[in-house]
Amino acid sequence: MTRAGLILLCLVCVSGICGQAYAHPVPFTYIDVHPESGAVDVSVVMHTFDVAHDLNVQPAEKLLEADTLNAQRDAIFKLLRDRLQIAADGATLQGAVWSAPEAVPDRQSIRVRARFPLLRPAGRIEVRTQMFPYDPQHKTFLNVYESGAVAAQAILDKDRTAFEYFSGTRQGVRAVIGKFVPAGIHHILIGPDHLLFLAGLLLLGGTMKQLLLVVSAFTIAHSITLSLAVLGSVIPPANAIEPAIALSIVYVGADNLLVSAGGRDTRAWIAFAFGLIHGFGFANVLREMDLPGRALGWTLFAFNVGVEIGQLVFVVLVASLFVWIRSRSETAGRRLAFAGSIIVMLAGVFWFVKRVFFSGGTV
């Protein structure tokens, strides 16, 4: 190929790239949400290219003309009703009043406003949307305002289609507690490693005072590291924490066998030491949720309360079962402690091997 031909080829390629960039210059939508006591006001700014694509309007610039906008008004409203949902305290809001679409020529966009009525002030506002699914690169920039200032921001796309906002009011605090207490209960009750660690600590039995000391030590320890991790003070990697939790289960089982053979009962110290590690495991789960920054303290409190409720239910049931077995036969109690400790150790070894060698350090 001659030099002139090469230059011409380069110019053609550059022209094609520029043409593609011009064809879809800004794959973004902007949504502003203003929660109030009696309504939620929403403003949506969409690029003409995206709206024109989905409404089959050509060329896209025609949407900046008043006649075209008026003709496409109902289609634009339907598009927004299908792809944008606002919920308050878990209930999807209905009966929105939509403003006429208006052109924003300097941004090559159109703006539509809506007002969603509220029966009562909301503590939790959820925005669910996937504005233009045809474009996998499309992103929606979301701003939530309170008292005229930006209170929360998020970017929604094909992988993240919802965002929750908790207001800085009493209703917001109640909403945080209402969400994260059940989340804490759910996590502890579906976490077999945490439950098996607790069961291992209870296998040897003991007085009510001894068991209360063991459980309290575990609670205090995991509360400390849960708070440190969520606040960002200490964040160890999950691929180190999850195998360490498995090892803590192995250690509990082995320690039980040593105590049964005449060793010293140090379960309270074990519960505290390894409770610090389990707290980081709880934090890994909590950080995966949309944490309300302004209510982080209430979030930690609520999640911890939930964990303790689930933990207390489990401890009462398991401890009562072990007491009943020992009351029936002292020999059965000793066999329970021995066999149970072996099972605890084997489960811990299984989880450790799985998390280190087969699943990248996670369950």
C-alpha positions in Angstrom: 0.0 0.0 0.0 1.3 3.5 -0.9 1.8 6.2 1.7 -1.2 8.1 0.3 -3.4 5.0 0.5 -2.3 4.4 4.1 -3.2 8.0 5.0 -6.6 7.7 3.3 -7.3 4.5 5.2 -6.4 6.2 8.5 -8.7 9.1 7.7 -11.6 6.7 7.0 -11.0 4.8 10.3 -10.9 8.1 12.3 -14.0 9.3 10.5 -15.8 6.1 11.4 -14.8 6.3 15.0 -15.8 10.0 15.3 -19.1 9.1 13.6 -19.8 6.5 16.1 -18.9 8.8 19.0 -21.1 11.5 17.5 -23.9 9.0 17.0 -24.1 8.3 20.7 -22.1 11.0 22.4 -23.5 10.9 26.0 -24.9 7.5 27.1 -26.1 9.0 30.4 -29.4 9.8 32.1 -29.7 12.1 35.1 -32.4 11.7 37.8 -32.9 14.0 40.7 -35.1 12.9 43.6 -36.5 15.4 46.1 -38.5 13.6 48.9 -40.9 15.9 50.8 -43.4 15.3 53.5 -46.3 14.9 51.1 -44.7 13.9 47.8 -41.6 12.8 46.0 -40.5 15.2 43.2 -38.5 13.6 40.4 -36.7 15.2 37.5 -35.4 13.1 34.6 -33.0 14.4 32.0 -32.5 12.0 29.0 -30.3 12.4 25.9 -32.3 12.8 22.7 -30.4 10.0 21.1 -31.6 7.4 23.6 -35.2 8.6 23.6 -35.2 8.8 19.8 -33.8 5.3 19.5 -36.5 3.7 21.6 -39.3 5.8 20.1 -38.1 5.5 16.5 -37.7 9.2 15.9 -35.3 10.2 13.2 -33.3 12.4 13.3 -32.9 12.6 17.1 -32.6 16.3 17.0 -36.3 16.6 16.1 -37.1 15.9 19.8 -35.8 19.3 20.6 -38.7 20.8 18.5 -41.9 21.7 20.4 -44.2 20.0 17.9 -42.3 16.7 18.0 -42.1 16.7 21.8 -45.8 17.3 22.0 -46.5 14.5 19.6 -44.3 12.1 21.5 -45.6 13.2 24.9 -47.6 10.1 25.7 -44.9 7.7 24.4 -42.3 9.5 26.6 -44.6 9.2 29.6 -45.1 5.4 28.9 -41.4 4.9 28.6 -40.8 6.5 32.0 -43.6 4.7 33.7 -42.3 1.4 32.4 -38.7 2.0 33.4 -38.7 4.2 36.5 -40.3 3.1 39.7 -40.3 5.0 43.0 -41.1 3.2 46.2 -41.6 4.6 49.7 -41.2 2.3 52.7 -41.5 -0.7 50.4 -44.7 0.4 48.6 -44.4 1.4 44.9 -45.8 4.9 44.5 -48.7 5.4 42.0 -50.6 8.3 40.6 -47.7 10.4 39.5 -48.4 13.8 37.9 -46.1 14.2 34.9 -45.1 17.6 33.5 -44.9 18.2 29.7 -41.5 17.2 28.3 -39.2 20.2 27.8 -36.2 20.5 25.5 -32.8 21.2 26.9 -30.9 22.2 23.7 -27.5 22.9 25.3 -27.4 19.3 26.6 -29.1 17.7 23.6 -31.6 16.4 26.0 -35.2 16.5 27.2 -36.4 16.9 30.7 -39.5 15.5 32.3 -40.7 16.2 35.9 -43.0 14.1 38.0 -44.6 14.4 41.4 -45.4 11.2 43.3 -47.9 11.8 46.1 -47.2 10.4 49.6 -49.8 9.6 52.2 -47.2 10.1 55.0 -43.5 11.1 55.3 -41.3 8.3 54.1 -38.2 7.0 55.9 -37.0 4.9 53.0 -37.1 5.9 49.3 -36.1 3.3 46.7 -35.4 4.2 43.1 -35.6 1.3 40.6 -34.6 1.8 37.0 -32.9 0.6 33.9 -33.5 3.5 31.6 -32.2 2.3 28.2 -31.5 -1.4 28.2 -30.6 -1.5 24.5 -27.2 0.1 25.4 -25.2 -2.0 27.9 -22.9 1.0 28.6 -25.8 3.3 29.6 -25.6 4.7 33.1 -28.1 6.7 35.2 -26.6 9.3 37.6 -28.9 9.6 40.6 -29.0 12.4 43.1 -31.2 12.5 46.2 -31.8 15.8 47.8 -32.9 16.7 51.3 -33.4 20.3 52.5 -32.1 21.6 49.2 -28.7 19.8 49.4 -27.4 16.6 47.9 -27.9 13.9 50.5 -27.0 10.8 48.5 -25.6 9.9 45.1 -25.5 6.7 43.0 -24.8 5.3 39.6 -27.3 2.8 38.2 -26.6 0.5 35.2 -27.4 -2.9 33.9 -25.7 -4.5 36.9 -27.2 -2.2 39.5 -30.7 -1.2 38.9 -31.9 0.0 42.4 -30.8 2.4 45.1 -32.3 2.9 48.6 -32.2 6.2 50.4 -32.9 6.5 54.2 -34.0 10.0 55.2 -32.4 11.8 58.2 -35.7 11.8 60.1 -37.3 9.6 62.7 -39.0 7.8 59.9 -35.6 7.1 58.3 -34.2 5.7 61.6 -37.2 3.4 61.9 -36.7 2.3 58.3 -33.0 1.5 58.9 -33.9 -0.5 62.0 -36.8 -2.2 60.1 -34.4 -3.3 57.4 -31.1 -4.2 59.2 -32.5 -6.0 62.3 -34.0 -8.7 60.1 -30.9 -8.7 57.9 -28.8 -9.4 61.0 -31.1 -12.2 62.1 -31.2 -13.7 58.6 -27.4 -13.6 58.3 -26.6 -15.4 61.6 -29.3 -18.0 61.0 -28.1 -18.9 57.5 -24.4 -18.8 58.4 -23.5 -22.4 59.3 -19.9 -21.5 60.1 -20.9 -19.0 62.8 -23.6 -21.3 64.2 -21.2 -24.3 64.3 -18.6 -22.2 66.1 -21.2 -21.3 68.8 -22.4 -24.9 69.0 -18.8 -26.0 69.5 -18.5 -23.6 72.4 -21.7 -25.0 74.0 -20.8 -28.7 73.7 -19.1 -29.0 77.0 -22.0 -27.5 78.9 -21.5 -25.7 82.1 -23.4 -23.4 84.5 -25.6 -20.6 83.2 -23.0 -18.1 84.3 -20.2 -19.9 82.3 -22.4 -20.0 79.2 -23.4 -16.4 79.5 -19.8 -15.4 79.8 -18.8 -17.3 76.7 -21.7 -15.9 74.6 -21.1 -12.3 75.9 -17.4 -12.6 75.0 -18.2 -13.6 71.5 -20.8 -10.8 71.2 -18.5 -8.0 72.4 -15.6 -9.2 70.2 -17.6 -9.4 66.9 -19.3 -6.1 67.7 -15.9 -4.4 67.9 -14.5 -5.7 64.6 -17.8 -5.3 62.8 -17.9 -1.6 63.7 -14.2 -1.1 62.8 -14.6 -2.8 59.4 -17.8 -1.0 58.4 -16.4 2.4 59.4 -13.3 1.6 57.3 -10.8 1.7 60.1 -9.7 -1.9 59.6 -10.6 -3.9 56.5 -8.8 -7.2 56.2 -9.3 -9.1 52.9 -12.2 -11.6 52.7 -9.9 -14.3 51.3 -8.1 -14.2 54.6 -11.0 -13.8 57.0 -13.2 -16.7 55.7 -10.4 -19.4 56.0 -9.6 -17.9 59.4 -13.2 -18.4 60.5 -13.0 -22.1 59.4 -9.8 -22.5 61.4 -11.5 -21.0 64.5 -14.1 -23.9 64.2 -11.3 -26.5 64.0 -9.7 -24.9 67.1 -12.9 -25.0 69.1 -13.4 -28.7 68.4 -9.8 -29.5 69.3 -9.9 -27.4 72.5 -13.0 -29.3 73.6 -11.2 -32.6 73.3 -8.3 -31.2 75.4 -10.6 -29.9 78.1 -12.4 -33.3 78.2 -9.0 -34.9 78.8 -8.4 -32.7 81.8 -7.3 -29.4 80.3 -8.3 -25.9 81.4 -11.6 -24.5 80.2 -10.8 -21.3 78.3 -13.9 -21.0 76.1 -14.6 -17.4 77.1 -11.1 -16.3 75.8 -11.5 -18.4 72.7 -14.9 -16.9 72.1 -13.5 -13.4 72.4 -10.3 -14.0 70.3 -12.1 -15.7 67.5 -15.2 -13.5 67.8 -12.9 -10.7 66.5 -12.4 -12.7 63.3 -16.1 -13.5 63.0 -16.9 -9.8 63.3 -14.9 -9.1 60.1 -17.0 -11.9 58.4 -20.2 -10.1 59.5 -18.8 -6.9 58.1 -18.1 -8.4 54.7 -21.8 -9.2 54.4 -22.9 -5.8 55.6 -20.6 -3.9 53.3 -22.2 -5.6 50.3 -25.5 -3.9 51.1 -26.3 -0.3 50.3 -25.4 1.3 53.6 -27.0 4.7 54.4 -24.0 6.9 55.1 -25.9 9.4 57.3 -27.4 6.6 59.4 -24.3 4.4 59.6 -24.4 4.3 63.4 -28.1 3.1 63.4 -27.2 0.6 60.7 -24.5 -1.0 62.8 -26.7 -1.0 65.9 -29.7 -2.5 64.0 -27.6 -5.2 62.3 -25.9 -6.1 65.5 -29.2 -6.3 67.3 -30.4 -8.7 64.6 -27.3 -10.8 64.9 -27.8 -11.0 68.7 -31.4 -11.9 68.4 -30.7 -14.8 66.0 -27.7 -15.8 68.1 -29.7 -15.8 71.3 -32.5 -18.0 69.8 -29.9 -20.5 68.5 -28.0 -20.6 71.8 -31.1 -21.1 73.9 -32.4 -23.9 71.6 -29.0 -25.7 71.3 -28.0 -25.3 75.0 -31.5 -26.6 76.1 -31.0 -29.6 73.8 -27.6 -30.4 75.3 -28.9 -30.0 78.9 -31.7 -32.3 78.2 -29.3 -35.0 76.7 -27.0 -34.7 79.8 -30.0 -34.9 82.2 -31.0 -38.2 80.6 -27.5 -39.7 80.8 -24.1 -38.5 81.9 -22.5 -41.0 79.5 -24.6 -39.7 76.6 -23.4 -36.1 77.5 -19.8 -37.2 77.4 -20.3 -39.0 74.1 -22.1 -35.9 72.7 -19.2 -33.7 73.6 -16.6 -36.1 72.0 -18.6 -36.9 68.8 -19.7 -33.3 68.5 -16.2 -31.9 68.8 -15.0 -34.3 66.1 -17.8 -33.2 63.8 -17.0 -29.6 64.4 -13.3 -30.1 63.6 -14.1 -32.0 60.4 -16.5 -29.3 59.2 -13.9 -26.7 60.0 -11.3 -28.5 58.0 -13.7 -29.0 55.1 -14.5 -25.3 55.0 -10.9 -24.3 55.3 -9.8 -26.5 52.3 -12.8 -25.3 50.3 -12.2 -21.7 50.9 -8.5 -21.8 50.4 -8.2 -24.1 47.4 -11.5 -24.2 45.6 -13.5 -21.0 46.0 -11.0 -18.1 46.3 -11.4 -17.7 50.0 -15.2 -17.3 50.1 -17.9 -19.7 51.0 
